[in-house]
Amino acid sequence: MMQDKAINIDELVLALISNPRKKTCTKCGIEKSLDEFRNRKEQKSGKHSYCKICEKEYQRKYDALPTTKERQRKYRALPTTKERKRKYNRKYSDLPASKERQRKYSDLPTTKERKRKYNALPTTKERKRKYEALPATKERERKYRALPATKEYRRKYQALPATKEYRRKYKVFQVNNLTDSYIIDRLSLAMKMSYKEAKQLPELSELIEQKRVIIQLKRGIKQLKQKENETS
């Protein structure tokens, strides 16, 4: 009896494997395997009435509707939605796996190149300039820099040999290539104002180009004089 029962169970399992249960999609009308349907507890079968392909297409068309976009925009603008998203992002970003994944993504050459191109856009620079000029941004930056933890972190970071070497090389790069930050620094010294105040000057781009041309001319004259002294 036990052997007959075992044979019957084996035959039943084999029958289920060879003939899996199927369901007809109410959207396309095609009979498909249950694996082609998403789980849904509300249905008697435990599966969605639409197959995964039809459900995906329906969702795509639904998301493209103007009314849907407007409803999503209003929902995202709610203070409760923003706060909930902020809490979730803070909790998620603190996970070790998230930090490691973000670090690897940031180290990719494609990510660095995309970030460099984005930061070099005139629209990005203008948006950043306006954001830094906001009173709220200045106050938040002032409070952050005044924190003891921030001061201690900056002190330790600036004392690192790698940081000192990097700053030395970057300073040489700035001088040789006449970068915008180097030109703004020279302008701030000439006009007796802080670096941040110089960055807020009207028509800053024109002043930078004028200063760059002047420095290039002075360097060219200096090189000609050195060659004349060497030949003589």
Wavefront OBJ file of the C-alpha trace (Angstrom):
o trace
v 0.000 0.000 0.000
v 2.812 2.384 0.867
v 4.553 1.591 -2.443
v 1.330 2.212 -4.448
v 0.817 5.503 -2.622
v 4.392 6.589 -3.368
v 3.896 5.775 -7.067
v 0.685 7.768 -7.164
v 2.386 10.804 -5.584
v 5.259 10.617 -8.076
v 2.813 10.437 -10.957
v 0.903 13.423 -9.587
v 4.080 15.536 -9.255
v 5.142 14.545 -12.764
v 1.721 15.501 -14.121
v 1.868 18.912 -12.458
v 5.330 19.586 -13.877
v 4.447 18.490 -17.400
v 1.042 20.233 -17.367
v 1.372 23.458 -15.309
v -1.734 25.395 -14.394
v -2.718 28.102 -16.840
v -4.834 31.237 -16.826
v -6.365 33.393 -19.575
v -5.454 37.076 -19.618
v -8.592 39.238 -19.663
v -6.766 41.908 -21.679
v -5.139 40.032 -24.572
v -7.245 36.842 -24.261
v -4.207 34.536 -24.471
v -3.925 31.525 -22.184
v -0.618 31.696 -20.332
v 1.227 30.005 -17.475
v 0.587 31.303 -13.956
v 4.198 32.517 -13.876
v 3.193 35.127 -16.470
v 0.804 36.775 -13.956
v 1.613 38.920 -10.944
v 0.414 37.777 -7.520
v -2.744 39.399 -6.168
v -4.425 38.264 -2.955
v -7.801 39.828 -3.835
v -8.304 37.405 -6.744
v -9.599 33.871 -6.129
v -6.760 32.431 -8.201
v -4.214 34.497 -6.300
v -3.084 36.060 -9.588
v -3.769 39.329 -11.395
v -6.390 39.272 -14.177
v -3.901 40.912 -16.605
v -0.679 39.176 -17.613
v 2.605 40.945 -16.832
v 3.052 42.225 -20.395
v -0.459 43.690 -20.633
v -0.234 45.150 -17.138
v 3.069 46.858 -17.992
v 1.606 48.344 -21.172
v -1.511 49.529 -19.321
v 0.622 51.183 -16.620
v 2.775 52.911 -19.245
v -0.273 54.431 -20.962
v -1.789 55.402 -17.612
v 1.401 57.169 -16.458
v 1.530 59.112 -19.741
v -1.896 60.720 -19.171
v -1.799 64.481 -18.325
v -4.192 63.947 -15.421
v -1.913 61.264 -13.952
v 1.176 63.464 -14.283
v -0.605 66.391 -12.627
v -1.862 64.194 -9.772
v 1.670 62.801 -9.236
v 3.128 66.325 -9.283
v 0.700 67.513 -6.608
v 1.346 64.411 -4.503
v 5.124 64.883 -4.663
v 4.706 68.552 -3.676
v 2.919 67.680 -0.420
v 4.993 68.408 2.741
v 4.116 64.979 4.145
v 5.358 63.277 0.966
v 8.610 65.248 0.997
v 9.217 64.470 4.671
v 8.496 60.769 4.191
v 10.862 60.636 1.204
v 13.534 62.516 3.147
v 13.331 60.060 6.048
v 13.480 57.077 3.726
v 16.484 58.463 1.820
v 18.288 59.255 5.072
v 17.674 55.765 6.426
v 18.629 54.124 3.120
v 21.786 56.194 2.597
v 23.095 55.247 6.061
v 23.164 51.541 5.172
v 26.725 50.181 4.608
v 25.635 48.475 1.385
v 24.200 51.758 0.052
v 27.364 53.681 0.898
v 29.558 51.077 -0.808
v 27.347 51.026 -3.904
v 27.372 54.835 -4.085
v 31.157 54.890 -3.684
v 31.681 52.412 -6.536
v 29.270 54.328 -8.767
v 31.002 57.652 -8.045
v 34.409 56.152 -8.879
v 33.321 55.080 -12.375
v 35.048 57.058 -15.192
v 31.709 57.501 -16.955
v 30.149 58.988 -13.798
v 33.035 61.419 -13.324
v 32.915 62.506 -16.976
v 29.146 63.002 -16.896
v 29.445 65.049 -13.690
v 32.260 67.152 -15.162
v 30.222 67.977 -18.290
v 27.138 68.803 -16.216
v 29.061 71.136 -13.883
v 30.643 72.881 -16.887
v 27.261 73.871 -18.343
v 26.474 77.632 -18.143
v 22.988 76.837 -16.837
v 24.445 74.720 -14.022
v 26.907 77.441 -13.034
v 24.172 80.085 -13.042
v 21.814 77.917 -10.975
v 24.598 77.199 -8.473
v 25.489 80.904 -8.262
v 21.871 81.867 -7.529
v 21.523 79.101 -4.935
v 24.718 80.154 -3.116
v 23.521 83.785 -3.117
v 20.332 82.932 -1.191
v 20.290 84.200 2.438
v 19.028 80.829 3.651
v 21.937 79.039 1.934
v 24.504 81.429 3.421
v 23.034 81.038 6.909
v 22.962 77.242 6.655
v 26.577 77.217 5.442
v 27.640 79.526 8.277
v 26.015 77.321 10.937
v 27.529 74.167 9.445
v 31.049 75.637 9.377
v 30.661 76.819 12.979
v 29.988 73.306 14.292
v 32.873 71.863 16.402
v 32.622 68.554 14.542
v 32.989 70.338 11.187
v 36.026 72.309 12.355
v 37.700 69.185 13.738
v 37.028 67.227 10.560
v 38.454 69.999 8.349
v 41.530 70.317 10.586
v 42.287 66.581 10.365
v 41.583 66.472 6.638
v 43.856 69.425 5.847
v 46.644 67.904 7.964
v 46.750 64.718 5.870
v 49.898 64.370 3.661
v 47.716 63.309 0.733
v 45.577 66.448 1.101
v 48.640 68.709 1.197
v 50.097 67.047 -1.904
v 46.818 67.276 -3.760
v 46.441 70.976 -2.918
v 49.997 71.662 -4.064
v 49.436 69.915 -7.414
v 46.060 71.586 -7.888
v 47.581 75.012 -7.210
v 50.171 74.372 -9.926
v 47.398 73.239 -12.267
v 45.398 76.415 -11.553
v 48.362 78.693 -12.247
v 49.427 76.907 -15.436
v 45.912 76.629 -16.910
v 44.504 79.937 -15.593
v 41.348 78.317 -14.240
v 38.275 80.375 -13.336
v 38.861 79.852 -9.599
v 42.438 81.145 -9.929
v 41.305 84.212 -11.890
v 38.544 84.959 -9.345
v 41.122 84.691 -6.564
v 43.333 87.220 -8.359
v 40.347 89.523 -8.907
v 39.387 89.379 -5.231
v 42.935 90.377 -4.218
v 43.023 93.236 -6.727
v 39.584 94.543 -5.697
v 40.196 93.948 -1.938
v 37.191 91.712 -1.350
v 36.538 88.116 -0.326
v 36.456 85.253 -2.781
v 32.693 84.787 -2.281
v 32.037 88.483 -2.866
v 34.065 88.339 -6.081
v 31.989 85.382 -7.280
v 28.846 87.502 -6.926
v 30.145 90.336 -9.113
v 27.941 91.279 -12.099
v 29.343 90.300 -15.499
v 31.836 87.986 -13.779
v 32.483 85.950 -16.927
v 33.622 89.058 -18.830
v 35.916 90.124 -15.994
v 37.447 86.642 -15.902
v 38.183 86.689 -19.645
v 39.716 90.184 -19.438
v 41.912 89.204 -16.502
v 42.962 85.977 -18.257
v 44.055 87.915 -21.376
v 46.055 90.384 -19.243
v 47.865 87.585 -17.402
v 48.627 85.772 -20.676
v 50.094 88.987 -22.153
v 52.249 89.574 -19.065
v 53.509 85.992 -19.153
v 54.283 86.296 -22.865
v 56.273 89.512 -22.322
v 58.159 87.903 -19.424
v 59.093 84.866 -21.556
v 60.354 87.124 -24.382
v 62.540 89.061 -21.935
v 63.963 85.811 -20.538
v 64.826 84.591 -24.063
v 66.510 87.918 -24.865
v 68.577 87.697 -21.683
v 69.586 84.101 -22.482
v 70.692 84.980 -26.027
v 72.594 88.040 -24.862
l 1 2 3 4 5 6 7 8 9 10 11 12 13 14 15 16 17 18 19 20 21 22 23 24 25 26 27 28 29 30 31 32 33 34 35 36 37 38 39 40 41 42 43 44 45 46 47 48 49 50 51 52 53 54 55 56 57 58 59 60 61 62 63 64 65 66 67 68 69 70 71 72 73 74 75 76 77 78 79 80 81 82 83 84 85 86 87 88 89 90 91 92 93 94 95 96 97 98 99 100 101 102 103 104 105 106 107 108 109 110 111 112 113 114 115 116 117 118 119 120 121 122 123 124 125 126 127 128 129 130 131 132 133 134 135 136 137 138 139 140 141 142 143 144 145 146 147 148 149 150 151 152 153 154 155 156 157 158 159 160 161 162 163 164 165 166 167 168 169 170 171 172 173 174 175 176 177 178 179 180 181 182 183 184 185 186 187 188 189 190 191 192 193 194 195 196 197 198 199 200 201 202 203 204 205 206 207 208 209 210 211 212 213 214 215 216 217 218 219 220 221 222 223 224 225 226 227 228 229 230 231 232
